[in-house]
Amino acid sequence: MLSVKNIVVHYGGVEALKGISIDAESGSVTTLIGANGAGKSTCLRAISGLVPLTSGEIWFTDKRIDGIAPEEIVKLGIAHVPEGRRLFPFMSVYDNLMTGAYLREDKAGIQRDLEKVFEYFPILRSRRKQQASSLSGGEQQMLAVGRALLSNPQLFILDEPSLGLAPLMVKEMGDHIRRLAEDGYAVVLVEQNANLALSIAKKAYVLEVGRIVLEGDARELKVDEHVKKYYLGI
């Protein structure tokens, strides 16, 4: 579904990505792990059209998308949930969700997907009139994912969804991400919590200083000595 081919990205004179290639499939979670500054978020922003490529190609469902405006990439079916959630804090839960559908005109489809959000995250139905700022951190992350779902995506790009969450909520968020894949969505996941990421992903890539140094089956990488030492603290 998604194919990132040898992409290079510069920030000014700094080469942030040095020839990254990744693939993501429908119905599975693909994860990128690495230390701060490794280039994980830059890779996600490149896929979403938020940073330009110096070279390389990005393909989505047989269409080349690098160089396309971010809003057009959303229309094609890619939903980006950024680090920090980026909600509208003084708008209601319902209104935040509806911002995810701002490019859509299919009212019946929007209502269908709103009900799907409430099925995934029942707490949001009871909180729908509250301001987003009144939600807990975990509920805000649910809202951010729900807003993305309202764009009718085929691919979710999730940047640090467990950041700042309590341990029980981290596990719950992992369960939600796993369910998205089980329901047929493709998920590209960036996570500092490597144990969580490798537990729910099918394929994993390890980034270090803008390069992929390891890739493969997530379960196999979870027992790799380098990963265990530097990312799992074992």
N, CA, C and O of each residue as an XYZ file, in Angstrom:
936
protein
N       0.819     -1.209      0.000
C       0.000      0.000      0.000
C       0.853      1.260      0.000
O       0.629      2.165     -0.804
N       1.835      1.321      0.903
C       2.754      2.464      0.979
C       4.160      1.978      0.677
O       4.608      0.970      1.224
N       4.850      2.693     -0.191
C       6.231      2.363     -0.507
C       7.056      3.639     -0.524
O       6.867      4.506     -1.378
N       7.965      3.741      0.424
C       8.888      4.874      0.526
C      10.226      4.397     -0.036
O      10.807      3.431      0.458
N      10.707      5.080     -1.069
C      11.851      4.588     -1.821
C      13.032      5.544     -1.744
O      13.062      6.572     -2.420
N      14.009      5.189     -0.906
C      15.310      5.854     -0.874
C      15.181      7.371     -0.723
O      15.814      8.126     -1.461
N      14.358      7.819      0.237
C      14.128      9.259      0.351
C      15.244      9.939      1.148
O      15.769      9.408      2.127
N      15.571     11.127      0.680
C      16.533     12.010      1.339
C      15.818     13.320      1.657
O      15.128     13.881      0.805
N      15.985     13.803      2.887
C      15.365     15.060      3.312
C      16.431     15.914      3.991
O      17.202     15.426      4.817
N      16.462     17.192      3.631
C      17.355     18.156      4.271
C      16.556     19.194      5.043
O      15.498     19.635      4.594
N      17.065     19.580      6.202
C      16.606     20.772      6.904
C      17.746     21.775      6.814
O      18.728     21.676      7.549
N      17.613     22.747      5.907
C      18.730     23.637      5.668
C      19.889     22.823      5.107
O      19.730     22.116      4.111
N      21.046     22.919      5.738
C      22.192     22.157      5.268
C      22.348     20.819      5.944
O      23.319     20.109      5.686
N      21.416     20.455      6.803
C      21.501     19.205      7.555
C      20.715     18.109      6.840
O      19.543     18.293      6.511
N      21.352     16.989      6.607
C      20.693     15.846      5.971
C      20.002     15.020      7.052
O      20.648     14.258      7.772
N      18.671     15.180      7.161
C      17.915     14.521      8.231
C      17.595     13.070      7.906
O      17.591     12.220      8.796
N      17.327     12.781      6.639
C      17.097     11.403      6.188
C      18.077     11.111      5.066
O      18.248     11.911      4.146
N      18.724      9.944      5.156
C      19.845      9.637      4.274
C      19.572      8.394      3.438
O      20.362      7.449      3.428
N      18.439      8.409      2.736
C      18.107      7.275      1.884
C      17.282      6.222      2.594
O      17.698      5.071      2.719
N      16.093      6.629      3.063
C      15.197      5.747      3.816
C      14.236      5.035      2.865
O      13.642      5.660      1.987
N      14.090      3.738      3.047
C      13.108      2.959      2.285
C      12.291      2.108      3.247
O      12.848      1.325      4.016
N      10.963      2.261      3.205
C      10.085      1.441      4.032
C       8.855      1.055      3.222
O       8.502      1.719      2.247
N       8.208     -0.031      3.643
C       6.951     -0.463      3.039
C       5.948     -0.749      4.148
O       6.317     -1.218      5.225
N       4.685     -0.465      3.881
C       3.614     -0.745      4.835
C       2.442     -1.366      4.087
O       2.112     -0.955      2.974
N       1.823     -2.352      4.707
C       0.739     -3.100      4.081
C      -0.579     -2.867      4.808
O      -0.599     -2.513      5.987
N      -1.673     -3.069      4.094
C      -2.993     -3.038      4.717
C      -3.103     -4.152      5.745
O      -2.557     -5.240      5.561
N      -3.813     -3.867      6.829
C      -4.068     -4.900      7.821
C      -2.895     -5.217      8.707
O      -2.861     -6.283      9.321
N      -1.917     -4.314      8.795
C      -0.774     -4.575      9.666
C      -0.182     -3.271     10.176
O      -0.395     -2.200      9.607
N       0.572     -3.394     11.272
C       1.279     -2.263     11.854
C       2.745     -2.351     11.456
O       3.388     -3.386     11.633
N       3.261     -1.264     10.920
C       4.682     -1.137     10.603
C       5.250     -0.069     11.524
O       4.709      1.034     11.590
N       6.319     -0.370     12.230
C       6.829      0.587     13.211
C       8.241      1.057     12.877
O       9.052      0.316     12.322
N       8.505      2.305     13.231
C       9.836      2.893     13.160
C      10.262      3.201     14.586
O       9.572      3.929     15.299
N      11.393      2.651     15.005
C      11.898      2.949     16.335
C      13.299      3.538     16.217
O      13.995      3.339     15.222
N      13.691      4.261     17.247
C      15.010      4.884     17.248
C      15.062      5.972     18.293
O      14.035      6.350     18.856
N      16.249      6.474     18.555
C      16.426      7.517     19.549
C      15.880      8.847     19.042
O      15.590      8.989     17.855
N      15.739      9.819     19.939
C      15.372     11.169     19.536
C      16.373     11.686     18.513
O      17.583     11.528     18.676
N      15.858     12.305     17.460
C      16.735     12.848     16.435
C      17.149     11.863     15.371
O      17.944     12.198     14.494
N      16.620     10.643     15.430
C      17.009      9.629     14.446
C      16.377      9.867     13.075
O      16.863      9.356     12.066
N      15.283     10.651     13.041
C      14.615     10.932     11.770
C      13.245     10.322     11.629
O      12.657     10.372     10.548
N      12.715      9.744     12.699
C      11.424      9.047     12.624
C      10.288     10.008     12.255
O       9.547      9.758     11.304
N      10.155     11.093     12.999
C       9.066     12.034     12.735
C       9.240     12.714     11.382
O       8.256     13.002     10.701
N      10.489     12.971     10.987
C      10.738     13.563      9.669
C      10.234     12.648      8.568
O       9.677     13.112      7.573
N      10.430     11.341      8.746
C       9.935     10.380      7.761
C       8.413     10.456      7.646
O       7.868     10.445      6.542
N       7.734     10.534      8.782
C       6.275     10.636      8.763
C       5.824     11.930      8.089
O       4.886     11.931      7.292
N       6.500     13.025      8.414
C       6.139     14.318      7.828
C       6.382     14.323      6.320
O       5.657     14.982      5.575
N       7.395     13.594      5.872
C       7.641     13.493      4.435
C       6.506     12.736      3.743
O       6.051     13.131      2.670
N       6.058     11.652      4.362
C       4.947     10.887      3.791
C       3.698     11.746      3.673
O       2.959     11.642      2.694
N       3.458     12.601      4.675
C       2.266     13.455      4.691
C       2.405     14.707      3.836
O       1.462     15.490      3.728
N       3.560     14.900      3.233
C       3.761     16.076      2.383
C       4.102     17.335      3.140
O       4.032     18.431      2.583
N       4.470     17.200      4.404
C       4.745     18.372      5.233
C       6.188     18.852      5.118
O       6.490     19.993      5.468
N       7.084     17.990      4.632
C       8.450     18.407      4.322
C       8.793     17.879      2.929
O       8.418     16.757      2.588
N       9.501     18.673      2.121
C       9.827     18.229      0.760
C      10.992     17.253      0.748
O      11.841     17.259      1.640
N      11.015     16.417     -0.278
C      12.119     15.493     -0.474
C      13.232     16.170     -1.257
O      12.979     16.962     -2.165
N      14.459     15.852     -0.895
C      15.598     16.224     -1.730
C      15.698     15.252     -2.901
O      15.988     15.645     -4.031
N      15.454     13.986     -2.611
C      15.420     12.960     -3.652
C      14.655     11.761     -3.127
O      14.332     11.690     -1.941
N      14.368     10.819     -4.015
C      13.597      9.646     -3.643
C      12.151      9.753     -4.081
O      11.753     10.752     -4.682
N      11.362      8.734     -3.785
C       9.958      8.677     -4.195
C       9.112      8.093     -3.078
O       9.584      7.285     -2.279
N       7.838      8.520     -3.033
C       6.859      7.946     -2.111
C       5.629      7.560     -2.922
O       5.051      8.383     -3.632
N       5.240      6.298     -2.804
C       4.089      5.776     -3.539
C       3.035      5.283     -2.558
O       3.346      4.680     -1.531
N       1.761      5.559     -2.908
C       0.640      5.118     -2.085
C      -0.453      4.605     -3.003
O      -0.939      5.334     -3.866
N      -0.837      3.354     -2.817
C      -1.839      2.696     -3.672
C      -1.564      2.972     -5.154
O      -2.444      3.418     -5.890
N      -0.342      2.703     -5.570
C       0.081      2.804     -6.970
C       0.087      4.223     -7.520
O       0.084      4.417     -8.736
N       0.094      5.218     -6.635
C       0.166      6.616     -7.068
C       1.358      7.278     -6.393
O       1.535      7.160     -5.180
N       2.168      7.968     -7.170
C       3.292      8.685     -6.577
C       2.785      9.954     -5.903
O       2.101     10.761     -6.533
N       3.118     10.136     -4.619
C       2.530     11.239     -3.852
C       3.540     12.277     -3.375
O       3.138     13.318     -2.856
N       4.842     12.026     -3.535
C       5.764     13.078     -3.109
C       5.596     14.292     -4.028
O       5.480     14.148     -5.245
N       5.585     15.464     -3.441
C       5.343     16.691     -4.187
C       3.889     17.112     -4.225
O       3.579     18.206     -4.697
N       2.981     16.259     -3.735
C       1.550     16.597     -3.680
C       1.265     17.374     -2.396
O       1.891     17.127     -1.365
N       0.326     18.308     -2.460
C      -0.029     19.106     -1.293
C      -0.594     18.215     -0.184
O      -1.265     17.223     -0.470
N      -0.323     18.567      1.095
C      -0.793     17.734      2.210
C      -2.291     17.445      2.188
O      -2.710     16.326      2.484
N      -3.111     18.455      1.835
C      -4.554     18.220      1.831
C      -4.969     17.211      0.766
O      -5.949     16.488      0.941
N      -4.231     17.161     -0.331
C      -4.520     16.170     -1.369
C      -4.121     14.773     -0.904
O      -4.767     13.785     -1.252
N      -3.052     14.700     -0.114
C      -2.631     13.409      0.443
C      -3.680     12.891      1.421
O      -3.947     11.690      1.475
N      -4.276     13.801      2.195
C      -5.380     13.403      3.079
C      -6.543     12.848      2.249
O      -7.121     11.818      2.597
N      -6.878     13.524      1.169
C      -7.982     13.066      0.320
C      -7.712     11.675     -0.244
O      -8.641     10.896     -0.456
N      -6.448     11.366     -0.487
C      -6.105     10.051     -1.043
C      -6.269      8.935     -0.022
O      -6.380      7.764     -0.387
N      -6.285      9.304      1.278
C      -6.545      8.286      2.297
C      -5.443      8.097      3.313
O      -5.318      7.013      3.884
N      -4.627      9.133      3.560
C      -3.584      9.071      4.579
C      -3.929     10.047      5.698
O      -4.106     11.240      5.450
N      -4.024      9.554      6.910
C      -4.361     10.375      8.079
C      -3.173     10.396      9.035
O      -2.692      9.345      9.458
N      -2.705     11.584      9.371
C      -1.520     11.766     10.215
C      -1.963     12.240     11.590
O      -2.580     13.297     11.717
N      -1.649     11.462     12.621
C      -1.913     11.866     14.006
C      -0.569     12.309     14.585
O       0.271     11.467     14.903
N      -0.357     13.619     14.727
C       0.979     14.103     15.087
C       1.298     13.914     16.555
O       0.403     13.718     17.378
N       2.577     13.975     16.875
C       3.003     13.979     18.269
C       2.390     15.181     18.979
O       2.369     16.286     18.435
N       1.894     14.964     20.188
C       1.284     16.062     20.934
C      -0.189     16.261     20.641
O      -0.831     17.125     21.239
N      -0.736     15.465     19.719
C      -2.176     15.388     19.444
C      -2.715     16.587     18.664
O      -3.507     16.399     17.741
N      -2.310     17.822     19.007
C      -2.686     19.039     18.261
C      -4.205     19.195     18.142
O      -4.728     19.454     17.058
N      -4.888     19.038     19.245
C      -6.333     19.248     19.277
C      -6.651     20.735     19.389
O      -5.763     21.553     19.631
N      -7.924     21.076     19.210
C      -8.403     22.427     19.474
C      -8.967     22.410     20.896
O     -10.090     21.950     21.101
N      -8.208     22.904     21.883
C      -8.542     22.642     23.285
C      -9.865     23.231     23.753
O     -10.497     22.681     24.654
N     -10.294     24.343     23.157
C     -11.514     24.994     23.643
C     -12.731     24.704     22.769
O     -13.797     25.293     22.948
N     -12.552     23.787     21.822
C     -13.682     23.284     21.057
C     -14.160     21.979     21.678
O     -13.407     21.309     22.385
N     -15.403     21.624     21.414
C     -15.959     20.397     21.979
C     -15.328     19.164     21.333
O     -14.718     19.249     20.267
N     -15.483     18.032     21.988
C     -15.033     16.761     21.434
C     -15.665     16.542     20.061
O     -14.985     16.165     19.106
N     -16.970     16.783     19.974
C     -17.675     16.589     18.704
C     -17.096     17.478     17.606
O     -16.847     17.009     16.496
N     -16.882     18.755     17.910
C     -16.368     19.676     16.899
C     -14.943     19.323     16.498
O     -14.572     19.481     15.335
N     -14.135     18.846     17.450
C     -12.804     18.376     17.096
C     -12.885     17.201     16.131
O     -12.140     17.142     15.152
N     -13.788     16.268     16.405
C     -13.945     15.135     15.506
C     -14.341     15.589     14.101
O     -13.836     15.072     13.105
N     -15.242     16.550     14.038
C     -15.739     16.999     12.741
C     -14.675     17.703     11.909
O     -14.784     17.753     10.684
N     -13.640     18.251     12.562
C     -12.569     18.863     11.773
C     -11.858     17.820     10.918
O     -11.272     18.149      9.887
N     -11.911     16.566     11.349
C     -11.297     15.506     10.558
C     -12.014     15.251      9.246
O     -11.439     14.679      8.320
N     -13.265     15.674      9.163
C     -14.074     15.426      7.961
C     -14.217     16.671      7.094
O     -15.098     16.729      6.237
N     -13.352     17.676      7.308
C     -13.577     18.962      6.630
C     -13.426     18.881      5.119
O     -13.945     19.745      4.412
N     -12.738     17.880      4.605
C     -12.582     17.737      3.159
C     -13.673     16.858      2.536
O     -13.692     16.666      1.320
N     -14.576     16.327      3.361
C     -15.574     15.381      2.873
C     -16.928     16.055      2.656
O     -17.265     17.038      3.317
N     -17.689     15.507      1.721
C     -19.042     15.998      1.453
C     -20.092     14.903      1.588
O     -21.287     15.168      1.458
N     -19.653     13.670      1.850
C     -20.579     12.543      1.950
C     -21.147     12.459      3.372
O     -20.569     11.804      4.239
N     -22.267     13.120      3.597
C     -22.821     13.225      4.945
C     -23.125     11.868      5.566
O     -22.887     11.655      6.755
N     -23.649     10.957      4.762
C     -23.961      9.628      5.292
C     -22.681      8.909      5.723
O     -22.648      8.241      6.757
N     -21.631      9.056      4.914
C     -20.364      8.433      5.252
C     -19.743      9.036      6.503
O     -19.155      8.323      7.316
N     -19.872     10.344      6.655
C     -19.350     11.013      7.850
C     -20.064     10.502      9.097
O     -19.426     10.227     10.113
N     -21.383     10.375      9.019
C     -22.139      9.875     10.164
C     -21.780      8.435     10.478
O     -21.709      8.047     11.644
N     -21.553      7.643      9.437
C     -21.134      6.244      9.625
C     -19.796      6.182     10.355
O     -19.611      5.389     11.278
N     -18.875      7.028      9.925
C     -17.548      6.999     10.540
C     -17.558      7.604     11.937
O     -16.751      7.216     12.782
N     -18.458      8.547     12.193
C     -18.594      9.072     13.555
C     -19.046      7.959     14.497
O     -18.535      7.841     15.610
N     -19.997      7.149     14.057
C     -20.430      6.021     14.873
C     -19.313      5.001     15.056
O     -19.212      4.362     16.104
N     -18.476      4.851     14.035
C     -17.328      3.957     14.150
C     -16.358      4.462     15.223
O     -15.815      3.674     15.997
N     -16.146      5.785     15.261
C     -15.290      6.370     16.298
C     -15.848      6.055     17.682
O     -15.102      5.659     18.577
N     -17.152      6.228     17.862
C     -17.770      5.976     19.164
C     -17.762      4.486     19.508
O     -17.791      4.116     20.682
N     -17.722      3.637     18.485
C     -17.582      2.197     18.738
C     -16.167      1.880     19.226
O     -15.984      1.103     20.163
N     -15.175      2.487     18.585
C     -13.783      2.309     19.019
C     -13.561      2.888     20.414
O     -12.946      2.260     21.275
N     -14.078      4.106     20.615
C     -13.803      4.866     21.835
C     -15.119      5.315     22.480
O     -15.496      6.480     22.348
N     -15.820      4.419     23.170
C     -17.135      4.757     23.733
C     -17.114      5.973     24.652
O     -18.112      6.689     24.741
N     -16.012      6.220     25.329
C     -15.942      7.353     26.257
C     -16.146      8.674     25.524
O     -16.624      9.640     26.118
N     -15.790      8.729     24.240
C     -15.936      9.984     23.499
C     -17.403     10.326     23.251
O     -17.752     11.501     23.140
N     -18.257      9.323     23.164
C     -19.687      9.602     22.991
C     -20.229     10.348     24.215
O     -20.956     11.333     24.086
N     -19.863      9.863     25.398
C     -20.361     10.514     26.612
C     -19.689     11.858     26.863
O     -20.215     12.692     27.600
N     -18.527     12.068     26.250
C     -17.789     13.321     26.438
C     -17.976     14.292     25.270
O     -17.317     15.331     25.231
N     -18.845     13.981     24.332
C     -18.845     14.697     23.059
C     -19.143     16.190     23.178
O     -18.768     16.954     22.289
N     -19.805     16.626     24.249
C     -20.109     18.053     24.410
C     -19.066     18.790     25.244
O     -19.104     20.016     25.355
N     -18.141     18.042     25.826
C     -17.110     18.658     26.658
C     -16.009     19.278     25.804
O     -15.791     18.868     24.664
N     -15.315     20.274     26.367
C     -14.143     20.811     25.705
C     -13.034     19.760     25.685
O     -12.884     18.981     26.626
N     -12.274     19.752     24.616
C     -11.184     18.785     24.505
C     -10.179     18.938     25.644
O      -9.582     17.955     26.085
N      -9.995     20.159     26.117
C      -9.023     20.408     27.191
C      -9.418     19.751     28.507
O      -8.575     19.591     29.390
N     -10.690     19.367     28.655
C     -11.149     18.756     29.901
C     -10.888     17.252     29.941
O     -11.098     16.615     30.973
N     -10.432     16.680     28.826
C     -10.198     15.241     28.762
C      -8.856     14.884     29.384
O      -7.951     15.715     29.461
N      -8.740     13.645     29.823
C      -7.448     13.133     30.277
C      -6.533     12.975     29.066
O      -6.976     13.070     27.921
N      -5.244     12.730     29.336
C      -4.298     12.544     28.240
C      -4.664     11.382     27.343
O      -4.566     11.483     26.120
N      -5.081     10.289     27.935
C      -5.474      9.137     27.140
C      -6.707      9.404     26.301
O      -6.786      8.975     25.150
N      -7.676     10.116     26.876
C      -8.887     10.453     26.131
C      -8.573     11.424     24.994
O      -9.170     11.344     23.920
N      -7.641     12.333     25.231
C      -7.238     13.244     24.157
C      -6.578     12.487     23.013
O      -6.783     12.822     21.847
N      -5.786     11.469     23.339
C      -5.173     10.681     22.272
C      -6.229      9.903     21.498
O      -6.139      9.777     20.276
N      -7.238      9.376     22.208
C      -8.355      8.729     21.525
C      -9.043      9.702     20.575
O      -9.405      9.342     19.455
N      -9.218     10.936     21.036
C      -9.867     11.954     20.213
C      -9.037     12.248     18.971
O      -9.591     12.409     17.883
N      -7.716     12.322     19.119
C      -6.852     12.587     17.971
C      -6.949     11.466     16.937
O      -6.989     11.728     15.735
N      -6.987     10.222     17.404
C      -7.127      9.094     16.477
C      -8.530      9.095     15.856
O      -8.690      8.825     14.666
N      -9.548      9.404     16.684
C     -10.909      9.479     16.159
C     -11.059     10.550     15.095
O     -11.727     10.337     14.083
N     -10.439     11.700     15.320
C     -10.479     12.775     14.321
C      -9.864     12.297     13.006
O     -10.387     12.587     11.931
N      -8.756     11.568     13.096
C      -8.125     11.029     11.887
C      -9.048     10.058     11.173
O      -9.110     10.044      9.944
N      -9.767      9.245     11.942
C     -10.670      8.272     11.339
C     -11.789      8.957     10.548
O     -12.298      8.402      9.575
N     -12.168     10.173     10.976
C     -13.228     10.914     10.273
C     -12.789     11.377      8.889
O     -13.627     11.813      8.101
N     -11.507     11.295      8.574
C     -11.058     11.663      7.229
C     -11.204     10.503      6.246
O     -10.883     10.640      5.065
N     -11.690      9.356      6.740
C     -11.922      8.162      5.918
C     -10.618      7.636      5.318
O     -10.500      7.495      4.101
N      -9.640      7.347      6.178
C      -8.325      6.944      5.669
C      -8.225      5.458      5.348
O      -9.055      4.647      5.761
N      -7.185      5.135      4.599
C      -6.755      3.743      4.443
C      -5.487      3.491      5.255
O      -5.193      2.358      5.636
N      -4.740      4.570      5.514
C      -3.467      4.487      6.222
C      -3.445      5.490      7.364
O      -3.709      6.675      7.163
N      -3.131      5.012      8.559
C      -2.911      5.876      9.714
C      -1.410      6.041      9.938
O      -0.667      5.059      9.954
N      -0.972      7.276     10.110
C       0.393      7.575     10.519
C       0.319      8.100     11.946
O      -0.252      9.163     12.187
N       0.885      7.370     12.884
C       0.768      7.701     14.306
C       2.147      8.041     14.863
O       3.063      7.220     14.831
N       2.277      9.261     15.372
C       3.558      9.739     15.894
C       3.496      9.822     17.417
O       2.850     10.713     17.970
N       4.165      8.895     18.087
C       4.271      8.852     19.545
C       2.898      8.852     20.247
O       2.665      9.697     21.111
N       1.994      7.938     19.902
C       0.660      7.950     20.515
C       0.646      7.625     22.007
O      -0.321      7.952     22.694
N       1.708      6.983     22.526
C       1.703      6.639     23.956
C       2.420      7.676     24.810
O       2.507      7.520     26.028
N       2.935      8.732     24.184
C       3.745      9.708     24.905
C       2.952     10.367     26.027
O       1.881     10.927     25.795
N       3.486     10.296     27.241
C       2.878     10.969     28.385
C       1.696     10.244     28.998
O       1.045     10.783     29.893
N       1.402      9.038     28.542
C       0.242      8.316     29.059
C       0.637      7.406     30.215
O       1.771      6.933     30.287
N      -0.311      7.167     31.120
C      -0.102      6.229     32.225
C       0.041      4.814     31.667
O      -0.476      4.521     30.588
N       0.736      3.935     32.389
C       0.991      2.575     31.873
C      -0.251      1.821     31.422
O      -0.227      1.162     30.383
N      -1.339      1.908     32.186
C      -2.558      1.206     31.783
C      -3.118      1.768     30.486
O      -3.628      1.023     29.649
N      -3.021      3.096     30.317
C      -3.516      3.723     29.100
C      -2.607      3.410     27.914
O      -3.079      3.323     26.780
N      -1.311      3.240     28.164
C      -0.396      2.832     27.100
C      -0.820      1.483     26.536
O      -0.867      1.297     25.320
N      -1.129      0.542     27.425
C      -1.575     -0.768     26.977
C      -2.873     -0.659     26.190
O      -3.036     -1.303     25.154
N      -3.801      0.166     26.692
C      -5.079      0.328     26.001
C      -4.880      0.939     24.621
O      -5.519      0.519     23.656
N      -3.993      1.934     24.522
C      -3.735      2.537     23.222
C      -3.128      1.516     22.274
O      -3.449      1.498     21.086
N      -2.247      0.661     22.799
C      -1.703     -0.413     21.965
C      -2.784     -1.333     21.446
O      -2.730     -1.767     20.296
N      -3.760     -1.633     22.273
C      -4.883     -2.484     21.855
C      -5.692     -1.805     20.749
O      -6.123     -2.459     19.800
N      -5.896     -0.488     20.876
C      -6.642      0.240     19.847
C      -5.893      0.223     18.516
O      -6.504      0.050     17.461
N      -4.581      0.402     18.562
C      -3.778      0.401     17.336
C      -3.826     -0.976     16.685
O      -3.963     -1.093     15.467
N      -3.712     -2.006     17.501
C      -3.800     -3.373     16.984
C      -5.160     -3.605     16.310
O      -5.239     -4.259     15.270
N      -6.212     -3.071     16.904
C      -7.548     -3.266     16.329
C      -7.680     -2.559     14.980
O      -8.319     -3.081     14.066
N      -7.078     -1.376     14.851
C      -7.123     -0.689     13.556
C      -6.553     -1.594     12.466
O      -7.124     -1.698     11.380
N      -5.434     -2.244     12.755
C      -4.835     -3.153     11.772
C      -5.738     -4.356     11.513
O      -5.908     -4.783     10.371
N      -6.309     -4.891     12.578
C      -7.198     -6.049     12.421
C      -8.416     -5.700     11.569
O      -8.971     -6.567     10.895
N      -8.829     -4.439     11.597
C      -9.975     -4.000     10.801
C      -9.588     -3.619      9.373
O     -10.418     -3.121      8.613
N      -8.326     -3.855      9.011
C      -7.913     -3.695      7.625
C      -7.129     -2.450      7.292
O      -6.668     -2.292      6.161
N      -6.968     -1.556      8.261
C      -6.187     -0.347      7.996
C      -4.694     -0.661      7.991
O      -4.241     -1.589      8.661
N      -3.949      0.111      7.240
C      -2.495      0.102      7.365
C      -2.124      1.129      8.430
O      -2.721      2.204      8.491
N      -1.149      0.805      9.263
C      -0.699      1.707     10.318
C       0.821      1.821     10.261
O       1.530      0.815     10.287
N       1.311      3.054     10.184
C       2.740      3.317     10.352
C       2.897      4.011     11.696
O       2.351      5.091     11.920
N       3.642      3.385     12.577
C       3.726      3.806     13.972
C       5.148      4.212     14.336
O       6.090      3.441     14.156
N       5.294      5.433     14.850
C       6.553      5.865     15.454
C       6.358      5.866     16.955
O       5.391      6.435     17.463
N       7.284      5.225     17.673
C       7.142      5.077     19.129
C       8.498      5.082     19.825
O       9.414      4.366     19.422
N       8.618      5.899     20.880
C       9.773      5.796     21.760
C       9.682      4.529     22.607
O      10.698      3.949     22.990
N       8.432      4.104     22.897
C       8.227      2.886     23.667
C       8.422      1.688     22.738
O       7.471      1.155     22.167
N       9.691      1.284     22.607
C      10.022      0.234     21.642
C       9.371     -1.094     21.995
O       9.007     -1.862     21.105
N       9.222     -1.369     23.274
C       8.587     -2.623     23.677
C       7.151     -2.690     23.192
O       6.712     -3.715     22.672
N       6.413     -1.587     23.363
C       5.039     -1.520     22.856
C       5.022     -1.682     21.343
O       4.265     -2.490     20.806
N       5.858     -0.912     20.661
C       5.850     -0.912     19.203
C       6.146     -2.301     18.639
O       5.460     -2.767     17.730
N       7.158     -2.949     19.175
C       7.547     -4.262     18.660
C       6.562     -5.358     19.046
O       6.537     -6.424     18.431
N       5.751     -5.090     20.069
C       4.748     -6.072     20.499
C       3.520     -6.073     19.604
O       2.836     -7.090     19.492
N       3.231     -4.934     18.960
C       2.004     -4.847     18.159
C       2.270     -4.788     16.655
O       1.345     -4.934     15.856
N       3.537     -4.572     16.264
C       3.854     -4.423     14.850
C       4.132     -5.773     14.192
O       4.505     -6.742     14.853
N       3.942     -5.809     12.898
C       4.333     -6.964     12.088
C       5.749     -6.776     11.560
O       6.558     -7.703     11.576
N       6.041     -5.554     11.087
C       7.367     -5.255     10.546
C       7.932     -4.041     11.266
O       7.192     -3.142     11.667
N       9.248     -4.024     11.425
C       9.883     -2.927     12.158
C      11.145     -2.462     11.447
O      11.846     -3.232     10.791
N      11.402     -1.172     11.607
C      12.627     -0.557     11.100
C      13.281      0.191     12.252
O      12.601      0.869     13.021
N      14.594      0.069     12.371
C      15.351      0.782     13.388
C      16.150      1.884     12.697
O      16.978      1.614     11.827
N      15.886      3.145     13.104
C      16.578      4.287     12.525
C      17.634      4.808     13.491
O      17.405      4.923     14.695
N      18.776      5.114     12.936
C      19.840      5.761     13.701
C      20.483      6.827     12.827
O      21.027      6.528     11.764
N      20.415      8.064     13.282
C      21.017      9.227     12.607
C      20.632      9.268     11.122
O      21.488      9.419     10.250
N      19.335      9.130     10.855
C      18.825      9.300      9.508
C      18.957      8.107      8.595
O      18.641      8.200      7.408
N      19.418      6.982      9.122
C      19.561      5.783      8.308
C      18.849      4.594      8.958
O      18.721      4.530     10.181
N      18.394      3.665      8.138
C      17.860      2.407      8.649
C      19.030      1.454      8.866
O      19.768      1.133      7.935
N      19.187      1.010     10.108
C      20.300      0.115     10.430
C      19.840     -1.330     10.618
O      20.641     -2.258     10.512
N      18.551     -1.517     10.895
C      17.983     -2.858     11.026
C      16.554     -2.828     10.512
O      15.872     -1.812     10.637
N      16.100     -3.919      9.942
C      14.695     -4.054      9.551
C      14.334     -5.520      9.515
O      15.187     -6.390      9.341
N      13.038     -5.775      9.686
C      12.594     -7.157      9.614
C      11.352     -7.401     10.434
O      10.671     -6.464     10.849
N      11.061     -8.673     10.665
C       9.924     -9.075     11.482
C      10.072     -8.497     12.884
O      11.122     -8.633     13.512
N       9.012     -7.851     13.372
C       9.092     -7.169     14.667
C       9.426     -8.140     15.803
O      10.171     -7.791     16.718
N       8.886     -9.337     15.745
C       9.155    -10.312     16.808
C      10.620    -10.732     16.825
O      11.195    -10.968     17.888
N      11.215    -10.822     15.648
C      12.634    -11.178     15.582
C      13.515    -10.034     16.068
O      14.512    -10.261     16.753
N      13.145     -8.802     15.713
C      13.938     -7.659     16.171
C      13.829     -7.475     17.682
O      14.741     -6.948     18.320
N      12.715     -7.909     18.243
C      12.535     -7.763     19.688
C      13.553     -8.581     20.464
O      13.832     -8.260     21.619
N      14.113     -9.616     19.876
C      15.115    -10.434     20.556
C      16.517    -10.200     19.987
O      17.467    -10.880     20.375
N      16.646     -9.233     19.063
C      17.957     -8.880     18.539
C      18.789     -8.229     19.646
O      18.280     -7.390     20.389
N      20.038     -8.603     19.758
C      20.870     -8.128     20.866
C      21.065     -6.623     20.834
O      21.064     -5.976     21.881
N      21.232     -6.060     19.646
C      21.398     -4.604     19.531
C      20.134     -3.884     20.001
O      20.209     -2.915     20.756
N      18.983     -4.360     19.555
C      17.702     -3.747     19.956
C      17.480     -3.909     21.445
O      17.058     -2.968     22.116
N      17.756     -5.079     21.965
C      17.567     -5.313     23.393
C      18.434     -4.379     24.226
O      17.982     -3.855     25.245
N      19.652     -4.171     23.809
C      20.588     -3.350     24.586
C      20.245     -1.871     24.502
O      20.225     -1.181     25.521
N      19.976     -1.377     23.302
C      19.859      0.073     23.118
C      18.432      0.600     23.142
O      18.227      1.798     23.341
N      17.436     -0.270     22.943
C      16.058      0.229     22.846
C      15.107     -0.411     23.850
O      14.060      0.158     24.158
N      15.453     -1.569     24.355
C      14.581     -2.232     25.328
C      15.166     -2.226     26.730
O      14.499     -2.627     27.684
N      16.404     -1.776     26.861
C      17.025     -1.689     28.190
C      17.290     -3.036     28.821
O      17.286     -3.163     30.045
N      17.523     -4.050     27.991
C      17.758     -5.403     28.508
C      19.264     -5.723     28.433
O      19.683     -6.814     28.818
